[in-house]
């Protein structure tokens, strides 16, 4: 039987991904000996591994992994809803939920932040799962602080401020009242009303007018003083002429 190089090349290309390399080499030689490109193609097609013969670890990269059910173990769910709903979900799975409040500057009060053990872990049925729930942040004590310091502190805690200027006789710029009071639990973004006395301030025109009036009054007072000094320095002859009987 004549040897055909074209058949060898075609079969070699078609069998290059064949896991059994000894079988691939044998098919290459047979393809070359057949001498027909069509026969070589048929041999290469038959040599391709079937899909159902792939090993279980050769799944496509985009395949979805399904958790394996383990007898006696329960997978902790992803908790994100309200605390009451999270407790009900755990109870339905045979787990015991315990709430733990967490101070946070980025979440609303009552929002579930996660769990311990974390979502996805397997635990024995009946295990206790700690549900982490946002308790917000405590309002700081702003009374006695300068309004700028109070604003910076509220911003640092994720809170907003609302200013109220009052005629309350306090030091200018110093906070003398707040609402809510210190210690109140607040969610991120809540407002705190800050009361302070800004201090009286007049328009520049009025201040300039007052300065001018004071300068004029000072000049007039100086003129009066100079006249009084001149009157006290009269000559003795002029002063004696006022004495009765003087000639």
SERO-209674 format. One record per residue (C-alpha): residue number from 1; x, y, z. Coordinates in pm, 1 decimal. Layout:
// SERO-209674
<r><pos>NUM</pos><x>X</x><y>Y</y><z>Z</z></r>
...
***
This chain:
// SERO-209674
<r><pos>1</pos><x>0.0</x><y>0.0</y><z>0.0</z></r>
<r><pos>2</pos><x>155.9</x><y>335.6</y><z>-101.3</z></r>
<r><pos>3</pos><x>229.7</x><y>587.3</y><z>175.3</z></r>
<r><pos>4</pos><x>60.1</x><y>926.5</y><z>131.6</z></r>
<r><pos>5</pos><x>223.8</x><y>1217.2</y><z>324.0</z></r>
<r><pos>6</pos><x>-91.3</x><y>1427.8</y><z>290.0</z></r>
<r><pos>7</pos><x>-292.7</x><y>1172.8</y><z>484.1</z></r>
<r><pos>8</pos><x>-28.1</x><y>1168.1</y><z>757.1</z></r>
<r><pos>9</pos><x>-35.0</x><y>1546.1</y><z>793.3</z></r>
<r><pos>10</pos><x>-415.9</x><y>1565.2</y><z>802.6</z></r>
<r><pos>11</pos><x>-451.5</x><y>1293.8</y><z>1063.6</z></r>
<r><pos>12</pos><x>-172.9</x><y>1452.6</y><z>1272.4</z></r>
<r><pos>13</pos><x>-364.3</x><y>1781.8</y><z>1280.9</z></r>
<r><pos>14</pos><x>-691.8</x><y>1612.1</y><z>1371.7</z></r>
<r><pos>15</pos><x>-542.0</x><y>1402.4</y><z>1649.1</z></r>
<r><pos>16</pos><x>-315.7</x><y>1662.8</y><z>1811.1</z></r>
<r><pos>17</pos><x>-552.6</x><y>1704.9</y><z>2109.2</z></r>
<r><pos>18</pos><x>-608.5</x><y>1331.0</y><z>2157.9</z></r>
<r><pos>19</pos><x>-517.8</x><y>1247.7</y><z>2523.5</z></r>
<r><pos>20</pos><x>-382.4</x><y>900.5</y><z>2427.7</z></r>
<r><pos>21</pos><x>-68.8</x><y>994.0</y><z>2231.8</z></r>
<r><pos>22</pos><x>13.8</x><y>631.2</y><z>2141.7</z></r>
<r><pos>23</pos><x>-327.2</x><y>597.2</y><z>1977.1</z></r>
<r><pos>24</pos><x>-272.4</x><y>928.0</y><z>1799.8</z></r>
<r><pos>25</pos><x>60.1</x><y>809.0</y><z>1653.2</z></r>
<r><pos>26</pos><x>-98.9</x><y>485.8</y><z>1532.1</z></r>
<r><pos>27</pos><x>-382.9</x><y>673.5</y><z>1362.3</z></r>
<r><pos>28</pos><x>-133.5</x><y>908.0</y><z>1198.6</z></r>
<r><pos>29</pos><x>47.8</x><y>614.7</y><z>1034.5</z></r>
<r><pos>30</pos><x>-279.3</x><y>454.4</y><z>924.1</z></r>
<r><pos>31</pos><x>-391.1</x><y>781.5</y><z>771.4</z></r>
<r><pos>32</pos><x>-69.8</x><y>806.3</y><z>576.7</z></r>
<r><pos>33</pos><x>-100.3</x><y>449.9</y><z>451.0</z></r>
<r><pos>34</pos><x>-460.5</x><y>495.3</y><z>334.1</z></r>
<r><pos>35</pos><x>-342.9</x><y>750.2</y><z>81.5</z></r>
<r><pos>36</pos><x>-679.2</x><y>930.8</y><z>74.1</z></r>
<r><pos>37</pos><x>-738.8</x><y>1268.7</y><z>237.5</z></r>
<r><pos>38</pos><x>-1105.6</x><y>1177.2</y><z>288.4</z></r>
<r><pos>39</pos><x>-1008.1</x><y>862.1</y><z>474.0</z></r>
<r><pos>40</pos><x>-767.2</x><y>1059.9</y><z>688.7</z></r>
<r><pos>41</pos><x>-1043.4</x><y>1305.0</y><z>781.1</z></r>
<r><pos>42</pos><x>-1274.0</x><y>1019.0</y><z>879.2</z></r>
<r><pos>43</pos><x>-1005.5</x><y>862.3</y><z>1099.5</z></r>
<r><pos>44</pos><x>-937.0</x><y>1200.9</y><z>1265.8</z></r>
<r><pos>45</pos><x>-1307.4</x><y>1256.2</y><z>1333.7</z></r>
<r><pos>46</pos><x>-1342.3</x><y>914.1</y><z>1494.1</z></r>
<r><pos>47</pos><x>-1038.3</x><y>986.4</y><z>1709.3</z></r>
<r><pos>48</pos><x>-1196.7</x><y>1294.5</y><z>1876.1</z></r>
<r><pos>49</pos><x>-1299.5</x><y>1222.8</y><z>2238.7</z></r>
<r><pos>50</pos><x>-1671.1</x><y>1216.1</y><z>2307.5</z></r>
<r><pos>51</pos><x>-1820.9</x><y>1488.0</y><z>2531.4</z></r>
<r><pos>52</pos><x>-1955.2</x><y>1234.1</y><z>2779.4</z></r>
<r><pos>53</pos><x>-1607.7</x><y>1085.0</y><z>2819.3</z></r>
<r><pos>54</pos><x>-1457.8</x><y>1408.6</y><z>2956.1</z></r>
<r><pos>55</pos><x>-1335.1</x><y>1389.0</y><z>3318.3</z></r>
<r><pos>56</pos><x>-1549.4</x><y>1560.8</y><z>3581.5</z></r>
<r><pos>57</pos><x>-1278.4</x><y>1819.6</y><z>3649.8</z></r>
<r><pos>58</pos><x>-1276.0</x><y>1934.5</y><z>3286.3</z></r>
<r><pos>59</pos><x>-1592.5</x><y>2148.4</y><z>3311.5</z></r>
<r><pos>60</pos><x>-1611.0</x><y>2478.3</y><z>3119.0</z></r>
<r><pos>61</pos><x>-1475.9</x><y>2783.2</y><z>3297.1</z></r>
<r><pos>62</pos><x>-1819.8</x><y>2953.1</y><z>3303.3</z></r>
<r><pos>63</pos><x>-1999.1</x><y>2660.4</y><z>3463.6</z></r>
<r><pos>64</pos><x>-2197.5</x><y>2723.5</y><z>3783.9</z></r>
<r><pos>65</pos><x>-2084.2</x><y>2545.0</y><z>4096.9</z></r>
<r><pos>66</pos><x>-2371.9</x><y>2398.8</y><z>4298.5</z></r>
<r><pos>67</pos><x>-2297.1</x><y>2343.3</y><z>4668.1</z></r>
<r><pos>68</pos><x>-2295.2</x><y>1981.5</y><z>4768.2</z></r>
<r><pos>69</pos><x>-2546.7</x><y>1889.1</y><z>5034.9</z></r>
<r><pos>70</pos><x>-2364.6</x><y>1742.4</y><z>5332.8</z></r>
<r><pos>71</pos><x>-2574.7</x><y>1529.0</y><z>5569.1</z></r>
<r><pos>72</pos><x>-2608.7</x><y>1692.3</y><z>5910.8</z></r>
<r><pos>73</pos><x>-2464.0</x><y>2026.0</y><z>5795.0</z></r>
<r><pos>74</pos><x>-2642.4</x><y>2348.3</y><z>5697.4</z></r>
<r><pos>75</pos><x>-2500.8</x><y>2623.4</y><z>5477.0</z></r>
<r><pos>76</pos><x>-2524.2</x><y>2970.5</y><z>5633.6</z></r>
<r><pos>77</pos><x>-2735.1</x><y>3189.2</y><z>5400.6</z></r>
<r><pos>78</pos><x>-2650.7</x><y>3538.2</y><z>5279.7</z></r>
<r><pos>79</pos><x>-2833.2</x><y>3766.5</y><z>5522.9</z></r>
<r><pos>80</pos><x>-2904.2</x><y>4118.5</y><z>5401.0</z></r>
<r><pos>81</pos><x>-3265.4</x><y>4196.7</y><z>5492.3</z></r>
<r><pos>82</pos><x>-3405.5</x><y>4320.8</y><z>5825.3</z></r>
<r><pos>83</pos><x>-3305.6</x><y>4155.7</y><z>6151.3</z></r>
<r><pos>84</pos><x>-3646.3</x><y>3989.9</y><z>6200.0</z></r>
<r><pos>85</pos><x>-3642.1</x><y>3842.6</y><z>5848.5</z></r>
<r><pos>86</pos><x>-3287.7</x><y>3714.9</y><z>5900.2</z></r>
<r><pos>87</pos><x>-3390.6</x><y>3539.9</y><z>6222.1</z></r>
<r><pos>88</pos><x>-3687.5</x><y>3376.9</y><z>6046.9</z></r>
<r><pos>89</pos><x>-3465.7</x><y>3258.4</y><z>5760.4</z></r>
<r><pos>90</pos><x>-3217.3</x><y>3097.9</y><z>5999.4</z></r>
<r><pos>91</pos><x>-3495.9</x><y>2931.6</y><z>6197.4</z></r>
<r><pos>92</pos><x>-3638.2</x><y>2780.5</y><z>5877.7</z></r>
<r><pos>93</pos><x>-3297.4</x><y>2623.3</y><z>5807.2</z></r>
<r><pos>94</pos><x>-3270.5</x><y>2472.0</y><z>6153.4</z></r>
<r><pos>95</pos><x>-3027.4</x><y>2732.5</y><z>6286.9</z></r>
<r><pos>96</pos><x>-3051.3</x><y>2961.0</y><z>6590.7</z></r>
<r><pos>97</pos><x>-3004.9</x><y>3333.6</y><z>6526.3</z></r>
<r><pos>98</pos><x>-2863.8</x><y>3571.6</y><z>6788.5</z></r>
<r><pos>99</pos><x>-2854.4</x><y>3946.8</y><z>6722.3</z></r>
<r><pos>100</pos><x>-2540.9</x><y>4152.1</y><z>6792.0</z></r>
<r><pos>101</pos><x>-2556.5</x><y>4532.2</y><z>6756.5</z></r>
<r><pos>102</pos><x>-2266.0</x><y>4698.8</y><z>6578.6</z></r>
<r><pos>103</pos><x>-2184.5</x><y>5070.9</y><z>6582.8</z></r>
<r><pos>104</pos><x>-2136.5</x><y>5198.3</y><z>6229.0</z></r>
<r><pos>105</pos><x>-2124.1</x><y>5537.6</y><z>6058.1</z></r>
<r><pos>106</pos><x>-2231.0</x><y>5409.9</y><z>5714.8</z></r>
<r><pos>107</pos><x>-2556.1</x><y>5215.9</y><z>5766.2</z></r>
<r><pos>108</pos><x>-2912.5</x><y>5269.8</y><z>5877.8</z></r>
<r><pos>109</pos><x>-3022.5</x><y>5145.5</y><z>6217.7</z></r>
<r><pos>110</pos><x>-3154.8</x><y>4788.4</y><z>6194.3</z></r>
<r><pos>111</pos><x>-2974.6</x><y>4700.0</y><z>5869.9</z></r>
<r><pos>112</pos><x>-2814.7</x><y>4353.1</y><z>5867.2</z></r>
<r><pos>113</pos><x>-2441.1</x><y>4380.1</y><z>5800.7</z></r>
<r><pos>114</pos><x>-2347.8</x><y>4011.9</y><z>5791.9</z></r>
<r><pos>115</pos><x>-2313.7</x><y>3708.3</y><z>6012.2</z></r>
<r><pos>116</pos><x>-2070.8</x><y>3497.0</y><z>6210.1</z></r>
<r><pos>117</pos><x>-2004.3</x><y>3233.4</y><z>6075.2</z></r>
<r><pos>118</pos><x>-2005.6</x><y>3407.4</y><z>5738.7</z></r>
<r><pos>119</pos><x>-2245.3</x><y>3329.8</y><z>5456.9</z></r>
<r><pos>120</pos><x>-2153.7</x><y>3014.9</y><z>5263.7</z></r>
<r><pos>121</pos><x>-1994.8</x><y>2826.9</y><z>5551.0</z></r>
<r><pos>122</pos><x>-2132.0</x><y>2488.3</y><z>5659.6</z></r>
<r><pos>123</pos><x>-2227.6</x><y>2441.8</y><z>6024.8</z></r>
<r><pos>124</pos><x>-2398.5</x><y>2157.4</y><z>6212.2</z></r>
<r><pos>125</pos><x>-2776.6</x><y>2173.1</y><z>6224.3</z></r>
<r><pos>126</pos><x>-2894.3</x><y>2360.8</y><z>6534.2</z></r>
<r><pos>127</pos><x>-2583.7</x><y>2579.9</y><z>6549.3</z></r>
<r><pos>128</pos><x>-2599.0</x><y>2940.5</y><z>6664.4</z></r>
<r><pos>129</pos><x>-2541.6</x><y>3209.6</y><z>6400.7</z></r>
<r><pos>130</pos><x>-2468.5</x><y>3564.9</y><z>6517.9</z></r>
<r><pos>131</pos><x>-2651.1</x><y>3821.8</y><z>6305.8</z></r>
<r><pos>132</pos><x>-2461.1</x><y>4153.6</y><z>6290.1</z></r>
<r><pos>133</pos><x>-2709.0</x><y>4441.9</y><z>6293.8</z></r>
<r><pos>134</pos><x>-2632.7</x><y>4813.5</y><z>6259.6</z></r>
<r><pos>135</pos><x>-2698.3</x><y>5014.5</y><z>6575.4</z></r>
<r><pos>136</pos><x>-2608.3</x><y>5341.2</y><z>6404.8</z></r>
<r><pos>137</pos><x>-2391.0</x><y>5586.3</y><z>6595.9</z></r>
<r><pos>138</pos><x>-2437.0</x><y>5779.8</y><z>6918.4</z></r>
<r><pos>139</pos><x>-2488.3</x><y>6155.1</y><z>6885.7</z></r>
<r><pos>140</pos><x>-2183.1</x><y>6333.1</y><z>7030.5</z></r>
<r><pos>141</pos><x>-2199.4</x><y>6601.9</y><z>7298.9</z></r>
<r><pos>142</pos><x>-2165.9</x><y>6931.3</y><z>7111.8</z></r>
<r><pos>143</pos><x>-2259.3</x><y>7176.0</y><z>7389.7</z></r>
<r><pos>144</pos><x>-1966.3</x><y>7400.6</y><z>7477.0</z></r>
<r><pos>145</pos><x>-1781.8</x><y>7337.3</y><z>7149.0</z></r>
<r><pos>146</pos><x>-1726.7</x><y>7594.1</y><z>6877.7</z></r>
<r><pos>147</pos><x>-1973.8</x><y>7553.2</y><z>6592.6</z></r>
<r><pos>148</pos><x>-1694.4</x><y>7474.1</y><z>6344.3</z></r>
<r><pos>149</pos><x>-1561.2</x><y>7196.7</y><z>6568.7</z></r>
<r><pos>150</pos><x>-1914.5</x><y>7060.9</y><z>6612.4</z></r>
<r><pos>151</pos><x>-1970.6</x><y>7051.8</y><z>6235.4</z></r>
<r><pos>152</pos><x>-1643.0</x><y>6866.3</y><z>6175.6</z></r>
<r><pos>153</pos><x>-1727.3</x><y>6608.5</y><z>6443.8</z></r>
<r><pos>154</pos><x>-2072.1</x><y>6540.7</y><z>6295.0</z></r>
<r><pos>155</pos><x>-1925.5</x><y>6500.9</y><z>5946.7</z></r>
<r><pos>156</pos><x>-1668.6</x><y>6252.5</y><z>6077.4</z></r>
<r><pos>157</pos><x>-1952.7</x><y>6041.7</y><z>6223.3</z></r>
<r><pos>158</pos><x>-2148.5</x><y>6042.9</y><z>5895.6</z></r>
<r><pos>159</pos><x>-2411.5</x><y>6286.3</y><z>6028.6</z></r>
<r><pos>160</pos><x>-2549.8</x><y>6611.5</y><z>5885.4</z></r>
<r><pos>161</pos><x>-2589.3</x><y>6943.2</y><z>6072.1</z></r>
<r><pos>162</pos><x>-2853.5</x><y>7215.4</y><z>6071.8</z></r>
<r><pos>163</pos><x>-2765.3</x><y>7556.2</y><z>6218.3</z></r>
<r><pos>164</pos><x>-2999.3</x><y>7771.0</y><z>6426.1</z></r>
<r><pos>165</pos><x>-2869.1</x><y>8115.3</y><z>6525.7</z></r>
<r><pos>166</pos><x>-3022.5</x><y>8241.6</y><z>6848.0</z></r>
<r><pos>167</pos><x>-3024.9</x><y>8560.3</y><z>7057.9</z></r>
<r><pos>168</pos><x>-2935.9</x><y>8348.1</y><z>7357.1</z></r>
<r><pos>169</pos><x>-2670.6</x><y>8537.3</y><z>7551.2</z></r>
<r><pos>170</pos><x>-2383.3</x><y>8296.8</y><z>7509.7</z></r>
<r><pos>171</pos><x>-2028.5</x><y>8328.8</y><z>7384.6</z></r>
<r><pos>172</pos><x>-2028.7</x><y>8396.5</y><z>7009.4</z></r>
<r><pos>173</pos><x>-1989.4</x><y>8080.3</y><z>6801.4</z></r>
<r><pos>174</pos><x>-2027.6</x><y>7841.8</y><z>7096.8</z></r>
<r><pos>175</pos><x>-2295.9</x><y>7573.4</y><z>7086.7</z></r>
<r><pos>176</pos><x>-2535.2</x><y>7600.1</y><z>7383.1</z></r>
<r><pos>177</pos><x>-2798.1</x><y>7344.3</y><z>7273.0</z></r>
<r><pos>178</pos><x>-2842.5</x><y>7049.7</y><z>7034.6</z></r>
<r><pos>179</pos><x>-3123.8</x><y>6823.6</y><z>6914.5</z></r>
<r><pos>180</pos><x>-3121.0</x><y>6523.3</y><z>6946.4</z></r>
<r><pos>181</pos><x>-2931.4</x><y>6522.6</y><z>7273.2</z></r>
<r><pos>182</pos><x>-2596.1</x><y>6355.7</y><z>7320.7</z></r>
<r><pos>183</pos><x>-2615.0</x><y>5976.0</y><z>7330.7</z></r>
<r><pos>184</pos><x>-2917.4</x><y>5937.1</y><z>7101.0</z></r>
<r><pos>185</pos><x>-2874.7</x><y>5659.5</y><z>6841.6</z></r>
<r><pos>186</pos><x>-2870.2</x><y>5795.7</y><z>6487.4</z></r>
<r><pos>187</pos><x>-2843.6</x><y>5645.2</y><z>6140.5</z></r>
<r><pos>188</pos><x>-2592.6</x><y>5755.1</y><z>5880.3</z></r>
<r><pos>189</pos><x>-2712.0</x><y>6077.9</y><z>5718.4</z></r>
<r><pos>190</pos><x>-2938.9</x><y>6187.7</y><z>6004.9</z></r>
<r><pos>191</pos><x>-2949.2</x><y>6558.0</y><z>6096.3</z></r>
<r><pos>192</pos><x>-2845.7</x><y>6716.6</y><z>6425.6</z></r>
<r><pos>193</pos><x>-2972.8</x><y>7069.6</y><z>6496.1</z></r>
<r><pos>194</pos><x>-2702.4</x><y>7292.7</y><z>6641.6</z></r>
<r><pos>195</pos><x>-2800.1</x><y>7608.5</y><z>6834.2</z></r>
<r><pos>196</pos><x>-2545.3</x><y>7885.6</y><z>6883.0</z></r>
<r><pos>197</pos><x>-2513.0</x><y>8263.6</y><z>6924.5</z></r>
<r><pos>198</pos><x>-2333.5</x><y>8414.7</y><z>6630.6</z></r>
<r><pos>199</pos><x>-2282.6</x><y>8755.9</y><z>6790.9</z></r>
<r><pos>200</pos><x>-2425.6</x><y>9091.4</y><z>6679.9</z></r>
<r><pos>201</pos><x>-2272.7</x><y>9232.7</y><z>6361.6</z></r>
<r><pos>202</pos><x>-2351.0</x><y>9573.3</y><z>6207.7</z></r>
<r><pos>203</pos><x>-2321.9</x><y>9661.4</y><z>5836.0</z></r>
<r><pos>204</pos><x>-1992.2</x><y>9820.7</y><z>5729.0</z></r>
<r><pos>205</pos><x>-2170.2</x><y>10147.8</y><z>5644.6</z></r>
<r><pos>206</pos><x>-2296.2</x><y>10186.5</y><z>6000.0</z></r>
<r><pos>207</pos><x>-1953.9</x><y>10105.9</y><z>6142.5</z></r>
<r><pos>208</pos><x>-1792.0</x><y>10372.0</y><z>5920.7</z></r>
<r><pos>209</pos><x>-2055.2</x><y>10629.4</y><z>6020.4</z></r>
<r><pos>210</pos><x>-1993.5</x><y>10560.1</y><z>6389.0</z></r>
<r><pos>211</pos><x>-1618.8</x><y>10606.7</y><z>6339.8</z></r>
<r><pos>212</pos><x>-1674.0</x><y>10943.5</y><z>6167.3</z></r>
<r><pos>213</pos><x>-1905.2</x><y>11066.1</y><z>6444.5</z></r>
<r><pos>214</pos><x>-1653.2</x><y>10964.7</y><z>6708.3</z></r>
<r><pos>215</pos><x>-1375.5</x><y>11150.6</y><z>6522.6</z></r>
<r><pos>216</pos><x>-1589.7</x><y>11467.5</y><z>6499.2</z></r>
<r><pos>217</pos><x>-1679.7</x><y>11449.0</y><z>6866.5</z></r>
<r><pos>218</pos><x>-1313.9</x><y>11406.8</y><z>6955.4</z></r>
<r><pos>219</pos><x>-1216.7</x><y>11714.1</y><z>6748.4</z></r>
<r><pos>220</pos><x>-1487.9</x><y>11927.6</y><z>6910.2</z></r>
<r><pos>221</pos><x>-1380.1</x><y>11819.2</y><z>7256.2</z></r>
<r><pos>222</pos><x>-1022.2</x><y>11913.0</y><z>7174.4</z></r>
<r><pos>223</pos><x>-1127.3</x><y>12262.8</y><z>7057.8</z></r>
<r><pos>224</pos><x>-1320.5</x><y>12324.1</y><z>7378.8</z></r>
<r><pos>225</pos><x>-1018.3</x><y>12219.9</y><z>7583.6</z></r>
<r><pos>226</pos><x>-791.2</x><y>12456.6</y><z>7392.1</z></r>
<r><pos>227</pos><x>-1029.7</x><y>12748.4</y><z>7451.1</z></r>
<r><pos>228</pos><x>-1039.9</x><y>12675.8</y><z>7822.2</z></r>
<r><pos>229</pos><x>-659.9</x><y>12673.8</y><z>7836.2</z></r>
<r><pos>230</pos><x>-638.6</x><y>13009.1</y><z>7654.6</z></r>
<r><pos>231</pos><x>-887.6</x><y>13165.2</y><z>7897.9</z></r>
<r><pos>232</pos><x>-682.7</x><y>13061.5</y><z>8198.4</z></r>
<r><pos>233</pos><x>-368.2</x><y>13231.2</y><z>8058.4</z></r>
<r><pos>234</pos><x>-496.7</x><y>13596.8</y><z>8054.9</z></r>
<r><pos>235</pos><x>-242.1</x><y>13873.5</y><z>8150.7</z></r>
<r><pos>236</pos><x>-234.0</x><y>13993.6</y><z>8518.6</z></r>
<r><pos>237</pos><x>-326.9</x><y>14355.3</y><z>8419.5</z></r>
<r><pos>238</pos><x>-633.3</x><y>14217.9</y><z>8245.6</z></r>
<r><pos>239</pos><x>-715.6</x><y>14008.1</y><z>8547.0</z></r>
<r><pos>240</pos><x>-665.8</x><y>14308.0</y><z>8789.2</z></r>
<r><pos>241</pos><x>-899.2</x><y>14532.7</y><z>8596.0</z></r>
<r><pos>242</pos><x>-1181.9</x><y>14321.4</y><z>8711.0</z></r>
<r><pos>243</pos><x>-1115.6</x><y>14402.5</y><z>9081.7</z></r>
<r><pos>244</pos><x>-1350.5</x><y>14675.2</y><z>9220.4</z></r>
<r><pos>245</pos><x>-1174.4</x><y>15010.2</y><z>9307.7</z></r>
<r><pos>246</pos><x>-869.6</x><y>14930.9</y><z>9095.7</z></r>
<r><pos>247</pos><x>-739.4</x><y>15233.9</y><z>8895.8</z></r>
***
